[in-house]
Amino acid sequence: MNKQSYVERMESKKNAMLAAGLVSERYPEVSSIVLHMTYFQRTSDPVLMKRTVNFVCNNYASFHMDCMREECTNGGFNLAPVVSALVKNRKKTMKGKIVCNGNNDALGPGHASIAYEVNIQYKKRTK
């Protein structure tokens, strides 16, 4: 049963990435996107990890980061609206915080969060 649910989760992730399309297709004016994240958990040692993820033109434009708490189900952090807003307004950087909305009675609401900084480099405009 556990193996089947894992396979289903992986298939779902794969389908989501394919649906997101490539960075070059979704954001043709962008040359790179860098996500700097610090994962926090509601424990005595709150910083779970620091992570940097780089996206270039041939990467999938899938900006959903999983919750790092193993017990969390259907959670994570969707940075797609942040990236879309930056590109729409042709801004280069944004900082913020997102709380995981995953489900687990043992963990409770607000069990994890990330502080993020998104940096976007745009292709040079040709005249």
Secondary structure by P-SEA (a helix, b strand, c coil): caaaaaaaaaaaaaaaaaaacccccccccccbbbbbbbbbccccccccccbbbbbcccccccccccccccccccbbbbaaaaaaaaaaaccccccbbbbbcccccccccccccccbbbbbbbccccc
